[in-house]
Amino acid sequence: MSISVTYSATFNDYSESQPVNWTDLDSFFTAYNSHFQIADHGSSPGDFAGAENPDPIVDTGFWGSIFGPFSGTQYVLEGEADGMNLGFIIETADGSYLDYTFFSGPSHTLYGEIESITFGMGLQQDSSTGEYTFSEELVSIDGLNTIGLNGGVDSDGDVIGRNTDNNDTHNLIDALKDGSTSVIEDILNEHGYTEVYETAAFMGTAEADDADVALVA
């Protein structure tokens, strides 16, 4: 059970990253925090994509039928910054879904088991599956479902309210959509991770320890 961080071949060579240029995960997170902006949560709250949960813990009822879906195997959001269309895609673990409670109690709370987070440029949606990808992936964090995060659900199977500060899923997504990597940084610091590079050439610009793995494209 472990987390892996995979850097794309063009991770540290993306022209639109200017004026902030990242060379490792720390500097990428710094750029994300500085540049990921949402103009209006009301008009740009993010999107759920993929299959909807057929049996959610919390029924959104009327609101789900009017404004839904509030469920899917992906949650995606693209920020707004000058010259940089940076966004993220959160994917659930197999057999799991991400759900949002809307007005149903506990209100405005996200839950579901997260497997991965991918950051990239150029969010695009497949017309057949409805799922999102990036025209250029930058870095992905995988294995988040292997380290004991609670998925926003307590031992009784009930959704943990957002105001308790104990809902791992809600805390992680809510921070990212507000332009903060603080929660994912805390998770990585606590559990550690293996770094994987999609090209050996990248090794010349990033520090690697004994656990790092280099993959030749």
BAFI-3210 file (N, C-alpha, C; in Angstrom, 3 decimals, decimal comma, padded with zeros to 6 digits):
// residues 217
n [1|2|3|4|5|6|7|8|9|10|11|12|13|14|15|16|17|18|19|20|21|22|23|24|25|26|27|28|29|30|31|32|33|34|35|36|37|38|39|40|41|42|43|44|45|46|47|48|49|50|51|52|53|54|55|56|57|58|59|60|61|62|63|64|65|66|67|68|69|70|71|72|73|74|75|76|77|78|79|80|81|82|83|84|85|86|87|88|89|90|91|92|93|94|95|96|97|98|99|100|101|102|103|104|105|106|107|108|109|110|111|112|113|114|115|116|117|118|119|120|121|122|123|124|125|126|127|128|129|130|131|132|133|134|135|136|137|138|139|140|141|142|143|144|145|146|147|148|149|150|151|152|153|154|155|156|157|158|159|160|161|162|163|164|165|166|167|168|169|170|171|172|173|174|175|176|177|178|179|180|181|182|183|184|185|186|187|188|189|190|191|192|193|194|195|196|197|198|199|200|201|202|203|204|205|206|207|208|209|210|211|212|213|214|215|216|217]
n.u [000,850|000,820|001,711|002,146|003,865|003,688|005,502|005,001|006,480|006,815|006,632|008,302|008,708|006,911|005,539|003,451|003,517|004,876|004,757|005,790|007,866|007,932|009,880|009,850|007,798|007,232|007,672|005,792|003,392|003,542|003,238|000,671|-000,882|-000,533|-001,609|-003,980|-007,189|-010,591|-013,157|-015,846|-017,623|-020,287|-020,885|-018,880|-018,482|-017,206|-017,275|-019,043|-018,357|-018,607|-019,934|-022,920|-023,596|-025,548|-026,730|-026,627|-025,425|-026,556|-029,531|-030,156|-032,570|-035,161|-033,470|-031,390|-032,687|-033,332|-031,003|-028,890|-026,262|-025,006|-022,979|-020,494|-017,752|-015,639|-014,357|-013,971|-012,146|-011,298|-009,045|-008,803|-006,520|-004,167|-003,052|-002,782|-004,276|-004,747|-005,756|-007,528|-008,159|-010,032|-010,150|-012,132|-011,735|-011,914|-015,225|-016,244|-017,738|-017,886|-019,706|-022,027|-023,758|-025,478|-028,289|-029,224|-028,900|-025,736|-025,283|-023,994|-021,664|-018,923|-018,243|-016,741|-014,512|-011,300|-009,000|-007,021|-005,347|-005,036|-003,142|-003,222|-003,129|-005,494|-008,313|-010,521|-013,473|-014,706|-016,933|-018,359|-018,064|-018,257|-016,322|-013,445|-010,275|-006,883|-005,387|-002,732|-001,157|000,360|001,259|000,579|-001,028|-001,223|-002,816|-004,096|-006,196|-005,163|-004,137|-005,664|-007,455|-010,570|-012,673|-014,786|-016,761|-018,091|-017,530|-020,001|-021,112|-022,179|-022,287|-019,663|-019,944|-019,082|-018,345|-017,132|-014,480|-013,282|-013,675|-012,057|-012,179|-013,810|-012,303|-009,939|-010,742|-012,127|-010,136|-008,394|-010,067|-010,319|-007,893|-005,702|-003,078|-002,655|-003,821|-003,347|-000,591|-000,081|-000,973|000,847|003,215|002,788|002,436|004,317|005,876|006,504|008,493|007,938|009,193|008,425|010,267|013,738|015,307|014,315|015,373|017,649|016,968|015,615|015,664|016,324|015,631|016,660|014,375|013,143|011,885|012,848|011,457|011,962|010,730]
n.v [-001,185|001,985|005,315|006,735|009,139|010,418|011,900|013,665|013,492|016,074|017,610|019,560|021,365|023,165|025,672|027,410|027,614|029,777|032,944|031,391|028,697|025,286|022,684|020,488|018,583|020,219|022,845|022,848|022,666|025,127|026,847|026,068|026,847|029,582|030,286|028,906|029,677|030,438|031,964|032,312|030,527|029,870|029,839|028,244|025,566|023,158|019,820|016,708|013,533|010,584|007,345|007,512|007,191|004,474|003,966|006,026|007,143|009,397|010,794|013,126|013,933|016,100|018,217|016,950|015,935|018,234|019,850|018,121|016,020|015,041|013,289|010,848|009,121|010,692|013,894|017,107|020,105|023,240|025,832|029,454|031,441|033,870|032,998|030,285|027,257|025,507|022,567|020,006|016,471|014,299|010,952|008,122|005,158|001,762|000,665|002,580|005,823|009,374|011,626|014,294|016,008|018,164|020,014|018,148|016,521|015,416|018,762|020,051|018,444|016,429|013,052|009,764|007,255|008,107|007,468|008,592|011,673|013,851|016,340|018,821|020,348|021,859|020,783|018,283|016,722|013,477|012,687|010,353|008,723|010,600|011,144|012,888|014,062|015,279|017,455|017,681|015,972|016,658|015,898|013,093|011,689|008,714|005,854|006,666|005,400|003,374|003,903|004,217|006,405|007,906|008,176|009,837|008,692|007,333|004,808|003,665|003,802|006,198|009,460|011,709|014,847|017,985|020,034|018,891|018,532|016,105|014,634|013,079|012,993|015,210|017,311|017,185|017,585|020,014|021,775|021,728|022,782|025,324|026,341|025,402|023,324|022,222|020,077|017,719|017,853|017,424|014,784|013,432|013,984|012,596|009,915|009,354|008,735|007,265|008,366|008,586|008,755|009,665|009,833|009,311|011,513|013,566|013,173|014,621|017,110|016,918|016,014|012,764|010,092|006,958|005,481|006,298|005,824|005,425|005,676|004,824|006,367]
n.w [000,000|-001,112|-002,183|-005,379|-007,329|-010,454|-012,985|-015,974|-019,292|-020,165|-017,945|-016,612|-018,631|-019,778|-021,600|-020,970|-018,285|-017,416|-015,654|-013,598|-013,095|-012,762|-011,249|-009,675|-007,359|-005,148|-006,115|-008,114|-006,676|-005,381|-007,558|-008,342|-006,107|-006,319|-008,792|-009,405|-009,832|-009,149|-010,725|-009,984|-007,733|-007,964|-010,711|-011,666|-010,375|-010,650|-012,122|-012,121|-013,514|-015,607|-014,590|-012,618|-009,102|-008,278|-005,860|-003,655|-000,424|000,717|-000,283|-002,710|-003,576|-004,582|-005,382|-006,662|-008,895|-010,236|-010,463|-010,761|-012,330|-009,074|-008,713|-009,595|-011,243|-011,529|-010,526|-011,660|-012,349|-013,708|-013,423|-013,578|-014,956|-016,081|-019,206|-018,557|-018,430|-016,144|-014,468|-012,537|-012,251|-010,415|-009,594|-008,772|-006,709|-007,956|-008,306|-006,644|-005,966|-006,373|-004,478|-003,843|-001,364|-001,517|-000,505|001,271|004,461|005,799|004,815|001,701|001,332|000,361|-000,553|-000,862|-002,193|-003,034|-005,632|-007,300|-008,247|-010,890|-012,388|-014,913|-018,225|-020,380|-020,268|-021,403|-022,692|-023,296|-025,810|-025,989|-023,630|-021,668|-019,856|-018,524|-019,764|-020,051|-022,459|-022,135|-019,715|-016,555|-013,919|-011,853|-009,000|-007,457|-005,867|-003,574|-002,412|-000,936|001,552|003,809|004,020|004,950|003,127|003,499|005,003|007,997|010,614|010,918|008,477|007,709|006,201|006,812|008,142|006,613|008,318|010,485|010,061|009,700|007,460|005,062|002,231|001,507|002,628|001,108|-001,617|-001,395|-000,587|-002,837|-004,872|-003,968|-004,456|-002,956|-001,960|000,478|001,941|000,417|000,450|003,183|003,372|001,700|003,050|005,388|004,596|002,664|-000,599|-003,825|-006,495|-009,931|-013,196|-016,480|-018,462|-018,789|-019,201|-017,684|-015,223|-014,920|-014,012|-011,683|-008,273|-007,049|-004,852|-003,324|-003,596|-005,848|-009,184|-012,511|-015,676|-018,959|-021,752]
ca.u [000,000|001,705|001,367|003,149|003,735|004,228|005,723|004,976|007,719|006,914|006,263|009,091|009,028|005,627|005,728|002,393|003,745|005,496|006,115|006,259|008,338|008,126|010,888|009,592|006,439|007,102|007,527|004,516|002,346|003,635|002,618|-000,762|-001,490|-000,474|-002,287|-005,270|-008,208|-011,962|-013,775|-017,136|-018,036|-021,646|-020,919|-017,828|-018,296|-016,631|-018,207|-018,949|-018,403|-018,590|-021,163|-023,466|-023,813|-026,942|-027,244|-025,873|-025,769|-027,442|-030,393|-030,322|-033,995|-035,629|-032,370|-030,659|-033,456|-033,368|-029,688|-027,863|-025,909|-024,043|-022,320|-019,746|-016,466|-014,657|-014,698|-012,978|-012,257|-010,236|-008,913|-008,702|-005,358|-003,659|-002,155|-002,559|-005,541|-004,395|-006,894|-007,294|-009,167|-010,006|-010,746|-012,455|-011,278|-012,840|-016,435|-016,636|-018,252|-017,854|-021,054|-022,194|-025,061|-026,242|-028,976|-029,555|-027,942|-025,068|-025,368|-022,823|-020,543|-018,437|-017,758|-016,382|-013,128|-010,447|-007,819|-005,957|-005,512|-004,177|-003,087|-002,848|-003,534|-006,398|-009,348|-011,387|-014,435|-015,024|-018,362|-018,988|-018,091|-018,494|-015,210|-012,503|-008,834|-006,169|-004,592|-001,382|-001,017|001,604|001,675|-000,540|-000,804|-002,030|-002,729|-004,682|-007,162|-004,439|-003,464|-006,586|-008,319|-011,914|-013,644|-015,910|-017,789|-017,640|-017,586|-021,408|-021,547|-022,815|-021,417|-019,090|-020,242|-017,933|-017,970|-016,386|-013,083|-012,781|-014,021|-010,843|-012,511|-014,273|-011,191|-008,984|-011,315|-012,478|-008,905|-007,911|-010,896|-010,095|-006,540|-004,742|-002,589|-002,241|-004,283|-002,601|000,775|-000,074|-001,112|002,116|004,222|002,507|002,493|005,427|005,502|007,549|008,439|008,108|009,422|008,083|011,445|014,964|015,895|013,836|016,150|018,704|016,485|014,884|016,385|015,691|016,256|016,809|013,082|012,608|011,919|012,894|010,932|012,352|009,580]
ca.v [000,000|003,136|006,376|007,040|010,416|010,225|013,138|013,481|013,812|017,526|018,244|020,766|022,044|023,602|027,108|028,209|027,714|031,063|033,242|030,439|027,477|024,253|021,666|019,341|018,635|021,378|024,079|022,770|023,032|026,573|027,470|025,784|027,704|030,976|030,551|028,265|030,618|030,221|033,287|032,333|029,166|029,636|029,527|027,284|024,754|021,865|018,884|015,269|012,843|009,135|006,716|008,002|006,208|004,027|003,808|006,939|007,131|010,543|011,052|014,566|014,156|017,104|019,017|016,124|015,814|019,537|020,430|017,079|015,042|015,338|012,012|010,343|008,496|011,766|015,278|017,863|021,555|023,972|027,179|030,549|032,289|034,420|032,174|028,937|026,559|024,427|021,962|018,702|015,425|013,351|009,675|007,240|003,774|000,859|000,347|003,689|007,022|010,630|012,167|015,580|015,910|019,379|020,509|017,050|016,421|016,703|019,546|020,524|017,589|015,470|011,791|008,759|006,820|008,657|006,680|009,386|013,072|014,201|017,756|018,959|021,507|021,588|019,819|017,940|015,680|012,503|012,780|009,038|008,262|011,714|011,301|013,947|013,872|016,506|017,425|017,423|015,689|017,146|015,031|012,376|011,096|007,497|004,995|007,304|004,464|002,288|004,387|004,305|007,586|007,418|008,279|010,676|007,856|006,851|003,368|003,245|003,933|007,494|010,507|012,597|016,222|018,814|020,922|018,167|018,555|014,732|013,991|013,171|013,289|016,592|018,211|017,164|018,222|021,399|022,561|021,868|023,676|026,681|026,752|025,072|021,942|021,934|018,763|016,658|017,906|016,755|013,347|012,945|014,060|011,560|008,552|009,170|008,375|006,922|009,227|007,880|009,696|009,057|009,846|009,408|012,841|014,436|012,935|015,611|018,359|016,663|015,170|011,480|009,303|005,549|004,860|006,798|004,905|006,130|004,896|005,365|006,362]
ca.w [000,000|-001,220|-003,122|-006,388|-008,028|-011,796|-013,722|-017,428|-019,999|-020,361|-016,677|-016,308|-019,887|-020,306|-021,808|-020,356|-016,849|-017,115|-015,192|-012,606|-013,740|-011,748|-011,538|-008,816|-006,823|-004,273|-006,893|-008,827|-005,721|-005,181|-008,731|-008,276|-005,096|-006,764|-010,059|-009,586|-009,388|-009,603|-010,809|-009,293|-007,398|-008,417|-012,142|-011,978|-009,156|-010,995|-012,742|-011,931|-014,798|-015,479|-014,095|-011,361|-008,046|-008,303|-004,491|-002,792|001,001|000,921|-001,431|-002,921|-003,808|-005,535|-005,902|-007,608|-010,137|-010,905|-010,717|-010,815|-011,299|-008,019|-008,503|-010,736|-010,940|-011,632|-010,230|-012,421|-012,282|-014,384|-012,896|-014,522|-014,721|-017,337|-019,998|-018,045|-018,170|-015,238|-013,803|-011,942|-012,363|-009,298|-009,986|-007,656|-006,743|-008,638|-007,564|-005,789|-006,634|-005,636|-004,339|-003,162|-000,699|-001,779|000,687|002,173|005,558|006,074|003,587|000,954|001,734|-000,620|000,000|-001,846|-002,080|-004,081|-005,999|-007,904|-008,641|-012,016|-012,747|-016,309|-019,020|-021,492|-019,901|-022,529|-022,340|-024,332|-026,128|-025,858|-022,242|-020,764|-018,936|-018,858|-019,808|-020,384|-023,675|-021,644|-018,293|-015,968|-012,819|-011,246|-007,682|-007,449|-004,693|-002,390|-001,817|-000,264|002,762|004,934|004,078|005,324|002,046|003,907|005,624|009,301|010,834|010,829|007,094|007,512|005,662|007,819|007,766|006,252|009,416|011,519|009,638|009,721|006,201|004,249|000,834|001,399|002,922|000,002|-002,804|-001,100|-000,600|-004,211|-005,672|-003,483|-004,802|-001,906|-001,945|001,853|002,413|-000,271|000,954|004,488|003,128|001,165|004,104|006,392|004,074|001,735|-001,965|-004,786|-007,668|-011,201|-014,281|-017,761|-019,326|-018,011|-019,391|-016,620|-014,016|-014,812|-013,445|-010,448|-007,339|-006,842|-003,806|-003,659|-003,879|-007,111|-010,313|-013,797|-016,781|-020,257|-022,642]
c.u [000,887|001,176|002,498|002,820|004,430|004,304|005,699|006,308|007,919|006,587|006,988|009,476|007,735|005,616|004,683|002,543|004,395|004,429|006,623|006,642|008,611|009,135|010,704|008,202|006,234|006,882|006,247|003,370|002,363|002,977|001,108|-001,446|-001,542|-001,422|-003,660|-006,353|-009,567|-012,659|-015,042|-017,562|-019,446|-021,719|-019,866|-017,530|-017,568|-017,699|-017,947|-019,078|-018,292|-019,900|-021,599|-023,658|-025,276|-027,564|-026,472|-026,321|-026,777|-028,212|-030,579|-031,749|-034,304|-034,474|-031,551|-031,368|-033,469|-031,979|-028,577|-027,192|-024,911|-023,253|-021,577|-018,485|-015,321|-015,250|-013,591|-013,223|-011,042|-010,211|-008,799|-007,524|-004,822|-002,702|-001,955|-003,885|-005,283|-005,637|-006,524|-008,465|-008,984|-010,772|-011,015|-011,787|-012,324|-014,032|-016,922|-017,100|-017,974|-019,258|-021,031|-023,607|-025,995|-026,940|-029,322|-028,476|-027,018|-024,893|-023,998|-021,546|-020,212|-017,991|-017,514|-014,896|-012,310|-009,270|-006,691|-006,368|-004,536|-004,287|-002,632|-003,355|-004,509|-007,405|-010,270|-012,243|-014,727|-016,531|-019,085|-019,144|-018,454|-017,368|-014,202|-011,071|-008,205|-005,486|-003,122|-001,405|000,328|002,116|000,442|-000,101|-001,755|-001,849|-003,323|-005,717|-006,478|-003,899|-004,412|-007,351|-009,762|-012,967|-014,870|-017,025|-017,252|-017,848|-019,005|-021,939|-022,255|-021,795|-020,954|-019,282|-018,990|-017,447|-017,216|-014,890|-012,461|-013,066|-012,848|-011,137|-012,917|-013,113|-010,231|-009,523|-011,593|-011,241|-008,417|-008,750|-010,798|-008,659|-005,511|-004,362|-002,234|-002,627|-003,515|-001,142|000,888|-000,146|000,206|003,209|004,036|002,787|003,670|004,947|006,738|007,394|008,765|008,207|009,157|009,219|012,678|015,597|015,496|014,688|017,245|018,272|015,715|015,697|015,614|016,408|016,250|015,488|012,528|012,802|011,944|012,417|011,343|011,181|009,934]
c.v [001,236|004,121|006,536|008,378|010,262|011,559|012,843|013,875|015,311|018,294|019,561|021,551|022,494|025,119|027,942|028,304|029,037|032,029|032,314|029,147|026,427|023,204|020,418|019,521|019,862|022,660|024,056|023,170|024,530|027,314|027,269|026,737|029,159|031,260|029,909|029,141|030,204|031,571|033,361|030,899|028,867|029,227|028,503|026,408|023,444|020,931|017,463|014,618|011,344|008,621|007,317|006,854|005,765|003,937|004,703|006,838|008,231|010,806|012,562|014,935|015,149|017,844|018,233|016,013|017,113|019,986|019,401|016,968|015,581|014,085|011,607|009,636|009,488|013,061|016,122|019,358|022,180|025,385|028,208|031,434|032,743|033,434|030,762|028,285|025,304|023,889|020,651|017,770|014,483|012,111|008,834|005,879|002,927|000,538|001,437|004,869|008,224|011,209|013,475|015,623|017,078|019,824|019,407|016,927|015,228|017,501|019,892|019,755|016,598|014,193|010,801|008,446|007,291|007,726|007,573|010,828|013,331|015,694|017,866|020,239|021,055|020,504|019,574|016,737|014,785|012,504|011,460|008,621|009,357|011,962|012,322|013,428|015,244|016,362|017,232|017,211|016,198|016,209|014,351|011,748|009,919|006,719|005,595|006,414|003,353|002,669|004,638|005,602|007,130|007,544|009,096|009,937|007,315|005,346|002,813|003,336|005,232|008,507|011,422|014,041|017,053|019,667|020,228|018,235|017,166|013,971|014,155|013,569|014,739|017,563|018,321|017,908|019,693|022,291|022,789|022,849|025,128|027,137|026,479|023,593|021,489|020,531|017,644|016,684|017,199|015,238|012,758|012,955|012,949|010,161|008,299|008,769|008,011|007,804|008,422|008,916|009,010|009,127|010,031|010,788|013,786|014,306|013,975|016,891|018,160|015,745|013,884|010,744|007,829|004,884|005,286|005,786|005,730|005,192|005,567|005,242|005,661]
c.w [000,000|-002,251|-004,123|-007,032|-009,370|-012,525|-015,222|-018,041|-020,169|-019,085|-016,441|-017,556|-020,557|-020,388|-021,089|-018,844|-016,452|-016,576|-014,088|-013,312|-012,676|-012,202|-010,685|-008,207|-005,940|-005,073|-007,721|-007,902|-005,442|-006,337|-008,708|-007,298|-005,545|-007,924|-010,217|-008,979|-009,938|-009,578|-009,961|-009,002|-007,897|-009,871|-012,534|-010,766|-009,406|-011,523|-012,270|-013,304|-014,558|-014,908|-012,762|-010,375|-008,049|-006,911|-003,531|-001,337|001,298|-000,363|-001,575|-003,311|-004,904|-006,187|-006,914|-008,943|-010,928|-011,348|-010,917|-012,176|-010,275|-007,685|-009,767|-010,282|-011,094|-011,073|-010,850|-012,276|-012,954|-013,853|-013,988|-014,130|-016,070|-017,997|-019,509|-017,677|-017,333|-014,540|-013,148|-012,217|-011,180|-009,720|-008,746|-007,815|-007,454|-007,740|-006,640|-006,631|-005,754|-005,636|-003,569|-002,616|-000,999|-000,502|001,681|003,254|005,444|004,790|003,018|001,319|000,626|000,077|-001,134|-001,763|-003,286|-004,345|-006,495|-008,138|-009,773|-012,282|-014,199|-016,930|-020,111|-021,186|-021,092|-022,166|-023,531|-024,578|-025,956|-024,397|-021,256|-019,788|-019,458|-018,905|-020,044|-021,733|-023,326|-020,134|-017,801|-014,883|-012,239|-009,930|-007,559|-006,150|-003,438|-001,701|-001,021|001,110|003,929|005,077|004,243|004,234|002,401|004,604|006,944|009,449|010,784|009,406|006,794|006,979|006,794|007,359|007,536|007,418|010,536|011,289|009,631|008,434|005,235|002,812|000,657|001,614|001,747|-001,206|-002,559|-001,110|-002,028|-005,013|-005,205|-003,704|-003,731|-001,978|-000,530|002,304|001,733|000,167|002,304|004,321|002,638|002,224|005,130|005,862|003,140|000,351|-002,766|-006,014|-008,920|-012,314|-015,613|-018,769|-018,470|-018,119|-018,263|-015,365|-013,832|-014,141|-012,154|-009,562|-007,108|-005,735|-004,228|-004,031|-005,216|-008,229|-011,594|-014,885|-018,082|-021,203|-023,943]
res [m|s|i|s|v|t|y|s|a|t|f|n|d|y|s|e|s|q|p|v|n|w|t|d|l|d|s|f|f|t|a|y|n|s|h|f|q|i|a|d|h|g|s|s|p|g|d|f|a|g|a|e|n|p|d|p|i|v|d|t|g|f|w|g|s|i|f|g|p|f|s|g|t|q|y|v|l|e|g|e|a|d|g|m|n|l|g|f|i|i|e|t|a|d|g|s|y|l|d|y|t|f|f|s|g|p|s|h|t|l|y|g|e|i|e|s|i|t|f|g|m|g|l|q|q|d|s|s|t|g|e|y|t|f|s|e|e|l|v|s|i|d|g|l|n|t|i|g|l|n|g|g|v|d|s|d|g|d|v|i|g|r|n|t|d|n|n|d|t|h|n|l|i|d|a|l|k|d|g|s|t|s|v|i|e|d|i|l|n|e|h|g|y|t|e|v|y|e|t|a|a|f|m|g|t|a|e|a|d|d|a|d|v|a|l|v|a]
***
